[in-house]
Each structure stands twice: as structure tokens, then as C-alpha cells.
Amino acid sequence: MTYGDLRDDAQPICPSCGITMHPLIDEGLEADECRDCGFRLAWADGSGSSDGGDEASSGWW
């Protein structure tokens, strides 16, 4: 499995506070987390699935 580009300048910015988010690979989650405010953002799976499921709002963490 590849994790893509994990450099800080390639990571998303937290929409809540503007701090660089970090991947939660070590915790076994496919998501990024803001270390300042705790906001989490699930990674897009890229499969193009339209099953209507939205991990970010399903409370999976």
C-alpha cells in the first residue's frame, strides 16, 4: 500500500482553524487530523462509489 505524498506542504489545511493536518496512518485510520483542534477528515477512496455513504458524517470515529 502506498500513502502518497506525506510531506507537510502536501497535507491539507484544517478548514476549522487553518493548521496543517496530519495523516492518522499509525492509528490505522484513512483520515487526516488537525493536531491543534482535533478536526478529522476522511480520505477519499477514489473508487467513484455512489452508495450514498459519507464517512465524514457517519460518526466512524
Order of alpha helices (4+ residues) and beta strands (2+ residues): beta-beta-beta
